[in-house]
Amino acid sequence: ILDLMQELHHTQSINAPEWQGMVLSKVQPNLQTYKLVLHAWAHAAHTTEGPDRAEEILRHLLSLSKAGNLGAEIAPDAECFHIAMKAHAESVRKRRKGDGYGSAPLERARKVGVLLDWMELLALRTATSRVRPCTESYRIALSAWVWSHHVDAPKEAEGILFRMIRACDANNGVGSNDGVVVDDTTTAAKAAGRAISGPVRPETRDFNTLINCCSFARKVGTDASEEDDDSLLQRQVAHREIFDIAEGALNALLASEYARPDSATFSGMIRACVNLLPNTEDRDNRVIELFRLAYCTVPSSGAPSSPRMGSSTTSERMRAPPGAGCVDANVLRQLRHALPSTEDYIRVREEFEKHRRRHVGEE
């Protein structure tokens, strides 16, 4: 149908009248027309080529907008990019096979990252560009890498999260040396950070996404069949690097002015300790430190400890009790799984109960 519209537009434009320099024709594809085609390919269930075809339509739309469009408003906006990005990301989530790539999830995740880079570049080139990455743009790319389950997923997801933080700080006029360590990027993007993004505001769930990505990466990229000393050492080093990424996300969240840790943050961190660190006394001490930090951290106002009307019995049981900070049933479950010594677990639980009783009513 789009091809037919373009053919009719070309035929009618040969002798079509003009008004203020614009050629008038009865049939003329506009931005909404192309968005409908993008949506159609993005949700095409009969083929695995849908995301690629959606991206082809997006690139064709960009080329038309650059070449001149005979008066029709077809310059793509951020939504057009999001449609193509979500199509690739959903393909990663469903982990489709046989779509022409030897490692399909990895290639799809990279395509989402390329489209995000493209959005930043277009916004950087023109101050009035309609294409500016927003929170959703970075979140789509973050999810695509997490769903890929690739060995590089934690590092790539970390880079995307801190790009989001950097864009948010630039929009708020915060300098680059405000206590948050970020990865390197281009000098031009640093200089024009305020101009390359739309409304960007990382939320707690974005930090938790990265932490959970790290906590479940224990078997990613490892060969359990090789148990020699060198293989074990390499595995421990790789796991330690992934744990450092999770710890960096926690530190950034604790230092953030617009997001706060919650129970999912600490249950993910304790799980990361168990899955990524050697089973030693140092690991047990790190788990206890995280648990203490959890019940000393006041939850955000969006996660009240008091039950709400209409909540289910299960959710009430899972919710953190008064005075417990960010400790709920999930955190306690992870703590019990992480501490092999019953004596240590009972001692830590008694400390927690004493703290909770002292601080009831303060949250």
N, C-alpha and C positions, 0 to 999 in steps of 0.2 A: 504493500500500500504506500509506503514511503517512497519507493522508486517511482511509482505511478504519479504521486504528487509532484515529485521533482521533474518528471517528464512533462507533465501538464504545465507546470510553472515555466519551464523553458519554452514550451510552444506558445503559451499565452504572452510571454514577455517579449516576443519578437516585435509585435506591433502594438504593445500595450501602451496606454497613455502614461504620462508622467505628472507628478505633483510634487513641487518643491525638490526636484532632483531625484525623487524616488520613483521607480518603475512600479506601476500598480498592476496586479494580476489577481484573478479570482482565487486560484489555488496556490498557496504559498506555505511550505512547511515553516513552523516557528519552533521556539524552544520547547514548548509543551509537546509538540509532535515528536521531537527527538527523545524527550524524556519517556514518552510512552514506549518507544522502541527500545530504549535502554532497559526499562523495567521488564519488557517482554523477554529479552535475551537473558537478563539477570535471573529470571525465575523460570527459565526453560528447563523443564524436568526431563525432556526426551533426549537431551544430549549433554555431554560433559563440556562442550565447547561454548556454552552460554556465557561464562565470564569473559572469555577471550573476545567473543563477538561484541559484547557490551563495551569492552575497552576499545575495540575497533571503531564502533559508532562514536564513542567519546572523542577519539583522535580525529575522526572525520569532521565532527562538529567543530573542533578547535581549528582545523584547517580552513573550514568554511568561514568562520568568524574572522580569521586573519585576512582572507582573500577578498572580503566584501560580500555582503549577502543581499544586495538589491533591496535594501530597506527593511528586511525582516530582522527582528531581534532574536538572534540565535546564539549569542555569546554564552558559553556554558557557565554555570555557577557551581558553587560547592556541592549542591545536591547531585549534580550530574556525576561528579567524581565519587561521591559517597555511594551511588548506585553501583558503579563498577567495582569499587573497593569492597563493598559488602558481598557482591557476587563471588569475588575471589575468596574472601574470608569464609563465607558459608561453604564453599567447596573444600576449604581446608578442614572445617569442622566436621563435615560429612566424610572426609577422607576418601574421596572418590578415587577409584583405580582405573588404569587403562585410558587416561586422557592424553596420552602422548608424551608424558614426562616420566622419567625413571623414578624421580622423587617428587611426586606431584605436590604434596603439602608444602614442601620447602619452596618450590618454584612459585606457588600461589602466594605464599607469605611474602616473598621477595617482590612480587608484582604489586602487592598492596603498598609496600614500602616505597617503591618507585613512584606510584601515584601520589603518595603523601609528599615525597620530595618535589614532585612536579607542582603540586599545589603551593608549596612554599616558594618555589622559584617564580611562579606566575604572580604571586602576591608581592614578591620582592621587586619585580620588574616594573610594575605599574601601581601607583598609589591608589588608583580608583578601581583596581581589579575586583571583579565579583567573586573571584576564587580566592578565598582565604581559609586556611585550615582552622577548625574550631575544636572544641573538646571531643566531639563525635569523630572527627577525622583521626585524631591520635588514638582514640579508643578502639576504632576499627582495626588500625594497624597493630595495636597492642594485642588485641584478641587473636588476630590472624597468626602471630608468632607463637602465642601461648598454645593455640590449638594444633600447631604443627608438630609439637612434641619433638622437635629437632634438638640436637646437641647444642646448637647456637641460640636456641630460643630464649634462655634467661638473659644472655648478654644483649641480644637484639631488643628484647622487651625492655630491658633497663635503659637502653639508649632512647627508645621512644618515650618512655615515662619521663625521663629528664629533659627531653626536648619539650614535652608538654609543660613541665615545671618552668623551664626557661621562657617559653612563650607567655605563660601566665605572669611571671615576674616582670617581663618586658612590658606587658600591657598595664601592669600596676606601677610601673616606674621603679622597680626594685633592681638594684645593681647585680652584677654577676658574681660578686664576692660577698654574698650574704650568708655564708655558712653552709651552703649547699654545694657539694662537689658534683659537677656535671661533666659529661664527656665532651670532647672537642667537636666543633662544627666549623663551618666555613666562616671566614672573617666577615664576609658581607652579611650573612645571616645574623651574626652577633651584633653587628653595627645597626642593623635594621630590624631587630627583634620586635619592636613595637609595631612595625608595618607589615610583617609577614603573616600575622595571624588575626583571626577574629576573636570572639569571646572564648577564652580558654581558661578552664578552672579545674584542675585535677581534684578528684574526690577520693575519699578513703578507699572505695572499692577499686580504684585504679592501682593504688599501692598494694592492696591485698591481692590483686590479680598477679602482680609480679612476684610477691612473696609465695603465693601458692604455686606459681610456675616453677619456682626454685625448689619448693619443698617436695614436689612430685618428680623431680628430675634425677632421682637416684639411679635409675636404670637406663637413662638416656645416654647413648653414645658409649656404653661400656660393654665389654665382652666378659661375661661371668665365667666363661669356660677356661679363661687363662687366670691361673691362681699363683703364678710365680711372683717373687718379691717385687720385680720391676713393675709388673702390671698392677699389683695392689697399691704400690706407691703412686703411680700415675693416676689411678682411680681416686685415691685420697686427695691428691693435689687438685684434681678437677672438681671433686665434691666441695673442697674447701673454697675454691673460687666461686662456685655457685652459692654457697652459704654466705660468702662476703657480699654478694649481690643482694641477697635477701636482707642481710643486716644493714646494708646501705639504704635500702628502701625503708626499713623501719626507722633509721635515724633521720632520714629526710622527712618522714611523716611526723615524727616527734617534733621536728623543728618547724613544721609547716604552720602558717598562720591561717590557712583556710580549710584544713582537714585535721582530724584527730584519729588516733588508733581506736579500734573497737575489739570485741572479743574474737572476731575472725582473724584480725591481725596477729594476735598472740597465739591462737591455736595453730595458725600457719607457721609461725616462727618456731614453736616447740616441735612441730612436725618436721620442720627443716633440720633442727638439731638432731633428731632421731635418725633421719634418713641420710644426712650428709656428713655428720661428724663421727669420728671413731668412738666406739663404745668404751669410754674411759671415764674416770672421775671428773676430768675437766668438762666433759659433756654434761654430766649430771649437774655440776655447779652452774653451767651456763643455762640449763633448763630452769633451775631454781631461781636464778637471777631474772630470767624472763617472766616467770610466774609472779615474782614479787613486783616487778615493774607493772605487770598486768593489773594487779589489785590495787596498786598505788596510782594508777592512771584513771582520772575521771573520764567517763564516757562522754561522748558528744550529746548535745541536747536532742539530736535526732534519734538516739537510742536510749530512751529512759528505762530505768530499772523497774519502775512500777508498771503493773499490768494495765493494758488498755482495754476499753470496752470492745467486745466482739472478737477478742483474740482467742485462739483455740487453747485447749488444755495443754497440748504438746508444746506450743510456743511459750506458754507461761512457765512450764517446767524448764525450758531451755534458757529463759531469760535470766540475766545476772540478778542475784538478790540484792536488796538494799545494802549499801556500804561495801559491795564487792568490787567496785571499779569496773574493769573490763573482763572479769572472770565469770563465765557462765558454764553450763554443763559441758559444752564442747571443750573449753579450756581445761576443765577438771579431768575430762576423759583423756585428753592428750597428755596431761601431767602424769596420770596413773600409768599410761602406756610408756612414758619416757623414763620413769624412775623404777629401776628393777628392785630396789630395796624398799621393802614395806616400811621399815623404820624411818627412812628418809621421807617417804610419802606422808606418813602420819605426822611427823614433825613439821613438815611444810604446811600441811593442812591445818594443824593447830595454830601455827603462826597466822595463817590466813583468816581463820575464824576469829581470833583475837582482834586482828586489824578490822575485820568487817563489823564486829559488834561496837568497836570504838567509833566507827565512822558512819553508823546508820543515821540517816537523815541529813547528811551533808551533801548528797548528790541531788 
